[in-house]
């Protein structure tokens, strides 16, 4: 997830929608290697999923900063980050 967030600045210049489409395609395609019953494809699929999730984390922040009024930006930013952390917590507990 961290690598996707760090490398997102290379995709943002192509546009938010194209960057989001690339991240979405990466997450959807990451399901395929995870279907094999082997460790290496599972690790590759998990890496792709984390990379796409990191991309979406940054893309959502950029999209919010450009579209939401400044008076409500902190509320929505807190809500998205809380959702991300809650999702990570729930998946860690499962």
N, C-alpha and C positions, 0 to 999 in steps of 0.2 A: 504494500500500500504506500509505503514511504517513497519508493522508487518512482511510482506513477505520479505521485504528487510533485516530486522534484523535477521530473521531466515534462510536466504538463506545459511549462512555458514554451516549449517547442511546438506544441499543437495549437495553443490559443491564437497565434497570429493567423491561422487558417480560418478562424471564426469559431464562435461558441457552438454553433449548431453542428459544424463538421467535427469539432473536437468531441462533442457529446455523442455524435453518431459513431465515431471511432471507438470511444470508450464503451458504448453500448454493444457494438459488434464484438469487441474483445471479450466482454463479459458473457455474451451469448455463446461465443465460440469456445469459451473456457469450460463449458459443460461437457463437450465432447471427450476431451482426454480424461475427464474424471469418471467416465463410464467404464473404462477398462479396469479390470481387477488386478492392477499392478501398481507398485509404489511410484515408479518414475513418471508415468502419465498422470497420476494423481497429483504429484508435486508440480508438474508443469501446468496443469489446470488450475491448481490453487494459486500459483504464481501469476498466471494470466488474470484470474479473478481479483487478486489483490492489486495488480497493476491498474486494471480498469476501475476499481473502487477508488484508488488514489486519484486517478484522473477526474472522476466524478466529484470527489471532495473539493478539488480546486475549481473545477468548472462551475459548480453550484455557487461557490463564494464569489466568483467573478460575475456570474450572471446576476446574482442578487445585488451586488454593488452597482451594477449598471441599470437595473430596472426598478428597484424598490426605493421609495422616498427615504431620504436620510433620517427622517424622524423615526421611522419604523425599522431601519436596518439592523439595529442592535437586537431587537426582539426576534426577528426572523433568523439572524445569524446564530443567536443562542439556541433557538429551536432546532436548527439543522445540526449544529454540533452536538446538542444533547441527544438527538436521534441517532447520530453516528455512534456516539459512545454507548448508548443504550443497546444498539444493535450488536456492537462488539462484545458487550457484557453478556448479553443473552446467548450469543453463539459460543462464547467461552464456557458458559455454564452447562450447555447441552452436551 
